[in-house]
């Protein structure tokens, strides 16, 4: 899988360093460019079409190497309008949408999140506050989203609204002749410039501000206008391709999971393997399981458990080969719940010789094995918990219930786990695929529903219907599933 987000940031970094474009033959007169923008700004200011800017010297820290024909320029000098919006009074009447920080999302603008201005206060907003085509918008208050940069296009606003206004937590940057707004948008989103911006945030932890003077002072690597246009074109093309790759990867991941589920379900229905006479029958295997259960009960390895009623004819969830049988999961395995010594803090230890304390947080969704734990408990905790051994199956029984894992370590489990001890009736890999199947998940869901919080207990898991093939065929099923999953992953 390609890390498209990292690739995107790397390409932007290269572009704003001049690594993606050739230098034009004509000399770039930066002073003339800035003079033209300043003249535009003064004209607009005189006509009441912009606000007076709060100037500040350019930040020199964090600059990187750029071509000799380029220049470092403070953002504010490129703007004909640089200001925060105003604090709005909102109304339920949907006439004039207000752009707030929540409208500026990581992957684009979300104008549908906008609230609406009280029409009776509109006269307090000078016309220059109305967002223009290709305005650059910067979140400037709070934590989490501060410094996030958006690019405004009027076509993204619903036709029923005449314009959009920014609130006081958003800075609007509008640029003069010779500056391509989308180039500035890409610069401000780049990793090195974002790092410079973050160092300018001021205030307490809970109420930081990106003051307008700091926005003015942000350094911009400025090439010629023609080179800005070329850079934007190359970045637009590259990012469009990366978004296509990202979409394809997401679709593949989704399709892979669907196909994986279908393969596993086909395996546990007997559709992937041939039934062989030399394998014997599931009835014979079931009798061997009960012999093993009796032995372990007599030797006090497990507690005696009463077998559940057989599955009646007509109750079978789906057809299976004649050499298989339907049975209840509890009749083929020994199932008990974990236990939690309380209060747990009194039993947790930093001693590396402590007992592994296996928690659901130690495992990944979709993983298969448990290799290590983050915490350990003292030996006294084992008396109030449940000991597990390598090879034991663990099943989550609450919240994200029904997720199976195979322990590769000794340890203890809390009461969010069920311990499933194999009675020599299952091949481990087949049992893992069986418990991972869509069929078993649905079976568990059906039995878990009804309580305030869906959960599984020993009785619910034990009563679940499971298809039991002969042991030799179980091995072939697991091997065939492995082969098919490997094939589709490649």
KARAKA-V733579 format. One record per backbone hydrogen bond with DSSP energy under -0.5 kcal/mol. CO is the residue of the C=O (numbers start at 1). NH is the residue of the N-H. If there is no record, write none. Layout:
BEGIN
co->CO nh->NH
co->CO nh->NH
END
This chain:
BEGIN
co->2 nh->4
co->3 nh->7
co->4 nh->8
co->5 nh->9
co->6 nh->10
co->7 nh->11
co->8 nh->12
co->9 nh->13
co->10 nh->14
co->11 nh->15
co->12 nh->16
co->14 nh->17
co->14 nh->19
co->15 nh->18
co->27 nh->29
co->28 nh->30
co->29 nh->33
co->30 nh->34
co->31 nh->35
co->32 nh->36
co->33 nh->37
co->34 nh->38
co->35 nh->39
co->36 nh->40
co->37 nh->41
co->38 nh->42
co->39 nh->43
co->40 nh->44
co->41 nh->45
co->42 nh->46
co->43 nh->47
co->44 nh->49
co->44 nh->50
co->45 nh->48
co->53 nh->55
co->60 nh->63
co->67 nh->70
co->71 nh->73
co->71 nh->222
co->73 nh->220
co->74 nh->77
co->74 nh->78
co->75 nh->78
co->76 nh->79
co->78 nh->176
co->81 nh->174
co->83 nh->172
co->86 nh->88
co->86 nh->168
co->88 nh->90
co->89 nh->118
co->91 nh->116
co->92 nh->94
co->93 nh->95
co->95 nh->97
co->96 nh->117
co->97 nh->165
co->98 nh->100
co->98 nh->115
co->99 nh->167
co->100 nh->103
co->101 nh->104
co->103 nh->105
co->103 nh->110
co->105 nh->108
co->108 nh->105
co->110 nh->113
co->111 nh->114
co->115 nh->98
co->116 nh->91
co->118 nh->121
co->119 nh->122
co->121 nh->124
co->122 nh->125
co->124 nh->126
co->126 nh->129
co->127 nh->130
co->129 nh->166
co->132 nh->135
co->135 nh->152
co->136 nh->173
co->137 nh->150
co->138 nh->171
co->139 nh->147
co->140 nh->210
co->143 nh->145
co->145 nh->148
co->148 nh->139
co->150 nh->137
co->152 nh->134
co->153 nh->156
co->154 nh->157
co->158 nh->161
co->163 nh->97
co->164 nh->131
co->165 nh->99
co->166 nh->86
co->167 nh->85
co->167 nh->170
co->169 nh->140
co->170 nh->85
co->171 nh->138
co->172 nh->83
co->173 nh->136
co->174 nh->80
co->174 nh->81
co->176 nh->179
co->178 nh->180
co->179 nh->181
co->180 nh->183
co->180 nh->184
co->181 nh->185
co->182 nh->186
co->183 nh->187
co->184 nh->188
co->185 nh->189
co->186 nh->190
co->187 nh->190
co->190 nh->194
co->191 nh->195
co->192 nh->196
co->193 nh->197
co->194 nh->198
co->195 nh->199
co->197 nh->200
co->198 nh->201
co->202 nh->209
co->204 nh->207
co->207 nh->204
co->208 nh->142
co->209 nh->202
co->209 nh->211
co->211 nh->214
co->211 nh->215
co->212 nh->216
co->213 nh->217
co->215 nh->218
co->216 nh->76
co->217 nh->59
co->218 nh->75
co->220 nh->73
co->220 nh->222
co->221 nh->223
co->222 nh->71
co->224 nh->228
co->225 nh->229
co->226 nh->230
co->227 nh->231
co->228 nh->232
co->229 nh->233
co->230 nh->234
co->231 nh->235
co->232 nh->236
co->233 nh->237
co->234 nh->238
co->235 nh->239
co->236 nh->240
co->237 nh->241
co->238 nh->242
co->239 nh->243
co->240 nh->244
co->241 nh->245
co->242 nh->246
co->243 nh->247
co->244 nh->248
co->245 nh->249
co->246 nh->250
co->247 nh->251
co->248 nh->252
co->249 nh->253
co->250 nh->254
co->251 nh->255
co->252 nh->256
co->253 nh->257
co->254 nh->258
co->255 nh->259
co->256 nh->260
co->257 nh->261
co->258 nh->262
co->259 nh->263
co->260 nh->264
co->261 nh->265
co->262 nh->266
co->263 nh->267
co->264 nh->268
co->266 nh->269
co->266 nh->271
co->267 nh->270
co->274 nh->276
co->276 nh->279
co->277 nh->280
co->281 nh->285
co->282 nh->286
co->283 nh->287
co->284 nh->288
co->285 nh->289
co->286 nh->290
co->287 nh->291
co->288 nh->292
co->289 nh->293
co->290 nh->294
co->291 nh->295
co->292 nh->296
co->293 nh->297
co->294 nh->298
co->295 nh->299
co->296 nh->301
co->296 nh->302
co->297 nh->300
co->312 nh->315
co->321 nh->324
co->323 nh->282
co->325 nh->468
co->327 nh->466
co->328 nh->331
co->328 nh->332
co->329 nh->332
co->329 nh->333
co->332 nh->423
co->333 nh->335
co->334 nh->421
co->336 nh->419
co->339 nh->341
co->343 nh->346
co->344 nh->347
co->344 nh->348
co->347 nh->378
co->349 nh->376
co->351 nh->354
co->355 nh->377
co->356 nh->358
co->356 nh->412
co->357 nh->359
co->357 nh->375
co->358 nh->414
co->359 nh->362
co->360 nh->363
co->364 nh->367
co->368 nh->406
co->369 nh->371
co->370 nh->408
co->375 nh->357
co->376 nh->349
co->377 nh->355
co->378 nh->381
co->378 nh->382
co->379 nh->382
co->379 nh->383
co->380 nh->383
co->381 nh->384
co->382 nh->385
co->386 nh->413
co->388 nh->411
co->389 nh->392
co->392 nh->407
co->393 nh->420
co->394 nh->405
co->395 nh->418
co->396 nh->402
co->397 nh->456
co->398 nh->400
co->399 nh->401
co->400 nh->403
co->402 nh->404
co->403 nh->396
co->405 nh->394
co->405 nh->407
co->406 nh->370
co->407 nh->391
co->411 nh->388
co->412 nh->358
co->413 nh->339
co->413 nh->386
co->414 nh->417
co->416 nh->397
co->417 nh->338
co->418 nh->395
co->418 nh->420
co->419 nh->336
co->419 nh->421
co->420 nh->393
co->420 nh->422
co->421 nh->334
co->427 nh->431
co->428 nh->432
co->429 nh->433
co->430 nh->434
co->431 nh->435
co->432 nh->436
co->433 nh->437
co->434 nh->437
co->437 nh->441
co->438 nh->442
co->439 nh->443
co->440 nh->444
co->441 nh->445
co->442 nh->446
co->443 nh->447
co->444 nh->448
co->445 nh->449
co->448 nh->451
co->448 nh->455
co->451 nh->450
co->454 nh->399
co->457 nh->461
co->458 nh->462
co->459 nh->463
co->461 nh->464
co->462 nh->330
co->464 nh->329
co->466 nh->327
co->467 nh->469
co->468 nh->325
co->470 nh->474
co->471 nh->475
co->472 nh->476
co->473 nh->477
co->474 nh->478
co->475 nh->479
co->476 nh->480
co->477 nh->481
co->478 nh->482
co->479 nh->483
co->480 nh->484
co->481 nh->485
co->482 nh->486
co->483 nh->487
co->484 nh->488
co->485 nh->489
co->486 nh->490
co->487 nh->490
END
